[in-house]
């Protein structure tokens, strides 16, 4: 598991998008805002008047994420504290929509449930969910707020830690969290000789790495740096997968299928990208995840 830039044109775009958020009808996000923009689903339309959206609870914006809420996306397993990249992004989007922090509430939304068909108990969910055509059949997505890179971590001194290419990893026992693009990356990019191990959470995956059930894990790049720097310090980042990032895979905010809020939320994300807020928040919260060798 990316980022954009500000120019005079971008500043003008930010102003236009801000106007859309604060008083105009919702619409499809402008093109050219990243791969996720074009992937945003076209839900129903709503008036984007600040603080007056047709939310689940009038006057309140309800946000969802999984529990535990992992670093560096959140801090101290408390999404409501505004710390961590995704918590900060969520509150920035809420502010663009006219909802200050005291008008934002959080609910627990397990990853698999948030991306499955059916009504949601949140207005939007933020939980490192990659935009994909398959998921868009069940839910709506906002424009992309983060360009994703996938990375491999392994215990120091192990065979997997010495890998310098995808071919070197094909005989390695790999693992990833269920339902993630990290798991898809194992099967689609690495194509190992054995079926990867699948875990219900990253906590279980990390335990499996420590006790030798798997030789390496695939996670998004910032998570890889956090795990190896603060949680499994006996592990190291082996490298990132070739072709990851570069405007391809993106995280998007998840909304109910056909949500009337989709256009408004996408306009808010686009405005934050255009005015440099997303880049600033990435630098603040994900600055350690700046480089890793590419595994060809």
N, C-alpha and C positions, 0 to 999 in steps of 0.2 A: 504495500500500500504504500509534487505536483505543481508553474503557476502564473498568473497573468499580470498584466502590466497596465499602467495608466498613461493616457495621452490626452491631448486636447480633445480629440474626438470622444475618448472614453468619458471625459468629464461631462461633455454635452449629453452623452448617452445616459450617464448617471442621473442627470437632472430630469431627462425625459422619463426615465423609469421611475424615479421618485414621484413624479407627478402621477404616474399610473397607479402607484401604490396608494397614494394619499387621496385620490378622488375620482379616478377613471374606472371604466369597466375593465374586468380582467380580460386578458388576451394571451395568445401564444407568446412565449418569450422571443425576444429578438434573436435573429440568427447571428452567428459569430461570437457567441458568449461562451463557447466551449462545447465539447461533445454532448454534455448532459443537457444543454439547452434544447437541442434538437430532439432529445429523447424524452423531454417532459411530456406527459400525457395531457390530452386536451379534455379536461373535465368540464363540468358545468361552469356557468359564468356567475360572478358575484360582483357587487359594487365593492370596490376596494377602499371605501371610506375608512380613514384611520380610526382604529379601535372599535369599529362597528361592523365587523364581518359576521357572517352567519355561522358562528362557532358553536360547538356542542353546548357550551354554557355561555349565555349572553354576557358580554363584557369581559370574558376571560378566554385566554388562549391556552388550550390544554396540549401539552407536549408529552410524547412517549419516548422511552428508551428501555433497554434491557437492564437486568440486574444480575450480577454486579455490572456497574458502569465502569469500564476499564480505562486506566491511564494509557496514553496521554490524552485520550479523547475527553475524559472527565477526570475529576480529582476527588480523592477520598470517597469514591462511590456515592457522591452527592451531586447529581446533575443540577440541582437547584442553586448551587453556590456560584455559578458563572465561571468556574475555573476549568481549564482543559479546552481543547480546540472546539469540540462539538458543542459543549455547553455555551461557550462564548459565541459561536456562530448562531446557535438557536436563539439566544437573547438578542443578538444583532438583527436577526430576521424579525423577531417579535417587535422590536423597536421600530423597524421600518413599517411594519403593519399597524403601528399605533398602540402597541401593548407594552407598557413599562413592566419592569420585573414584578411589581406587586400584582399585576394582572395576568401573570403566567403561573400555571400549575403543572405538575408533572405526574405521570402515571407510569407504572411498570408495564412494558410491552415486550415480551420475549421475541427474539429475532424471528423465529419461524412463524409465530402468530402474526407479527406485524406485516409480513410480506405475503401472507396467505389470503385467499378470497374471504369476503365477509366484512360486515360493519366493524369499525374501529372505535375504541374508546378514547382516541386522541384526535386532535386537529391535524397535527403532523408529527411524524416520528423521526428521530435522528439517532442512527445507530450503525454507522459505517455500512450502509446498504448500497451496493453497487447497482446502478441503473442497468437494466437488461430488458430485452424484448420479451423474454419469458415472464419476468416479474411484472412487466407492464400489463400483462393479461389479467392480473389479479388486483393491482394497485396503481395509483397515480404516482408520478415522481415530479418533484420540482426540477428546475435547472440544476446542473451539477455544481456542488460547492467545494469539491476537492478532487484532484486528479490522482488516481490510485496507482501505487506501485506494489507489487507483491515481492516478498523476500523470503529467503531460507535461513533458518537458524539451526545450529547444531552444537553439541557439547564440544568444548575445546579439546583438541588432540584426537578427535574421532575421525574415522574415515570420511564421514560426511563433511566435516569441517575443512577438509583439504580439497573439496570439489572445486574445480575451476570451470566447469561446463555442465550443461544439462545432462550430457551423456554420463558424466561422473556420478550423477545422482540416480540413475535408472536402476541400479541395484541396491539402493538405500531404502530402508523402511521409513516411509514418510507419513505424516499425519497433518490434519487440519480440522477446524471446527465445521460441524455439519451445516449445510445450507449456504456456505460462503463461496465467494469467488476464489478464495485461497484454495479450497478443495478442488474447484474446477481447474485452477491453474496447474495443480498436480497432474490431473488426468489429461488435460489438453496440451500443456506445454512440456512437462517433464516426461510424461508417459512412462511411469516406472514399471518394472517387471512384475511387481507384486501390488495387490490392491492396497491403497492407502488406508491407514487407520482413521476413523471418523469419531470425533468427540462432541459431546453436547455443549461444551464450553471451552474457552481458552485455558481456564484453570485446570481442567482435566487434561488438556493437551500438554500443558507445561509439566504436570506431574508425570505423565507418560514419558516425556523426554528425560526427566530426571532419573526415572527408575528403569530406563532402557527398553520400554515397550516400543518406542520409535527411536530412530536415529536422527531425525530432523523434522522440523515443523515448517509449514508455510503459513505466513501471516502477512498483513500489510506492513510496509516498511517502517512507519513510525512505531507501531506496536512491537516490531522486531527490535528496534533500538531500545525501547523501554524495557522489554523483557530481559534483554541481555545486560542492560545497564543497572537495573534495579531489582529484578525478581529472580532470574536464573543467571546469576553472574558467572557461573561456570560454563555458560554458553556464549557463542559469538554469532554475529551476522556473517553468513557465508557469502551472500551476494543477492542481488535482485534479478528477477527473471527478465530475460531479453524481451524487448518489445513492450514492457510494462510502462505505463505513464505516457507522456507525450500527447495528452489530449484524447486518449482512448477511453479506458475505464474511468468512471467517475462515481463518487458517492452522491446520492440525491436524497432529499427529504421525502419521506413516504406519506402519502395521503390516501384516504379511502378512494376506491375506484369511482371516477366521475365526480369527485369532490368539487364543490363550487369555489373552494379556496385555492385550487391548483394554480390558476393563472396569477392570482395575487401573490402567492408564496413564491412562484417563479420570478415574478417581477422584482420582488424584494431581494432574492438571491442575485439576480442579474445586476441590480443596483449596487450591491455590496461587492461584487466582483469588479464592476466598472470603476468604483471610487477607491479601490485599493484595500478595502477593509478585509476581504478574505485573505489577501496576500499578507497583510499586517498580522492578522490573527495566526496564520500558519507560522510566520516567523517567530511570533511570541511563544506559541505552545508546542511547535513541532520542529524547532530549530536544530535539534540534534540529528534529525533524520535527513541529512543533506546529501549523503553520498554512500554508495556501496558498489562494489564491482558488479558489472553486468555478467551474468552467466550465459554465454552464447550457446 
